[in-house]
Amino acid sequence: METNIFDYSPLLEASLTLARTTRHYQRYTISFPSAHPTRFAENNTVRGEYYQPSQGQNFPLVILVHGMGDRSAEVCKAFARDLVRRGLACFVLYLIVHSKRKPPRGTKGLGDKDWFENYRISVIDVRQVIDWAETRDEIDHDRIGVAGMSFGGFITAMALGSDPRLRSGVIIISGGNLEKIAFCSRTLPKKWGRRHTEEGFRAQQRRYFDYLATVDEQGLANVTPPDENYLVDALTYAHLLRDRPLLLIAARWDEVIPRAATLDFWERAGKPPISWLPGGHATVFLLYPLIMRKLARFFKATLSRKS
């Protein structure tokens, strides 16, 4: 089985349109063809917004990756507006789970294979943004970071583990171990349905952790997973982040991502700095100013020319 599922042929036919100019930045809309198209035409144009500081050159770039649906993309745009004022160029990426790219039927009726491709395409999207950034003279190609929340946190982890061009990353209200998230979440099982009995879940977890142990011994590319979906689980890639600058921001009372799934990822990633903030999966963003300060400090430090 192919294990390097995030490989692709680079495409650089980007369309860039100036949308707004302010004292602090220019905002552009951008689109380019997906390097991994699906049967849904709406998926096959990658879309985003690029925020370029008005003054200076050789900017670091932060790629911002939203969660399911549209609301968290608005949070990413708020991050972008604040970070760009601090001299960080930003790219807000619209994933195929956003209304700008979903087919009319949305995600209803999608099967496991479709969701496998959704994860795969989203990581490739991030990598294509890096390709585009490398064509821009105003961006320092050696100082590119990524931040993602919820579903976008899964994508961020897999992109960091798959593309060494990303220098650092922040993962917000996310984790790893998709089966544990589906089985133990206080909200997701109502939508997805429990796929296992308790006994079946424990057996699945033993198989998965046996696979992860083998990956640690032999390397990801040398191990065929017993379940293809292991290749789109952030936990599978967490060990590749142990020596990478990484920050986790978690919600203490997250009703979507179980604490145990966040801790699974944290431990396998080498126990990077983690902030547990008071709040739930959405209400944690009532602490937006605090989260914003953490992002700004982290990327200013890890994307500096000296780091």
C-alpha angles and dihedrals in degrees: 000000000000109000100179091072094158096066116115143157109265117245119191104178095125126169115210124189127180108236104171141001123204134168090266106036152357117239119208132186112224137188137175137168117276114249089215108043124191133207088267111084091204090063095054102076113070111217135191149141123251121206114198121187113243095226132049139011140250093049124183112240127223117196111209118206121194131209132243115323128357109296098078090050086066089056089051090053090051089051089050093051091051097042094048089058086059093056098265118127111221137202118198106203120206108215125208089261089067121094090242089067107023121106116244092265090054116204095324114126095014114146132212092275091053091051090047087057092045090059092042095049093046093056090047088050090058091049091050090054087057089051089053092046090055089062092057118093094202093058122081100230092204094057108062123136136175136213127187138175131213107326086008088056090061089051092047092053094049092045092050090049093047104040121050090193087080106088101191143353147203122210116197127195092343142101141163142270102077095200091054090048092051094044100042103032115114092220112022098066088062088061103032100030123229108288095193143039113237089263092048092049092052091049090050091050091052090052092048096048090046087055092049091051090052090049089054090053101041107021129257095268092054099054127077108214117230087224122038090215090069085076092064097047116106090217090065089063099038094096089061089063098058094104097034125098102258136165126192122202114190137179114239093216099032108165094189106043110044115229089236091060091051090049092048089057094042093052095046090047090058098264099285120188110297130188118203107202126192108256147068131269093287103014092062086078088069079082090058095135091055093046090047092053091050092051093046094049093045097049094040087056101040097039096046118121090245098053 
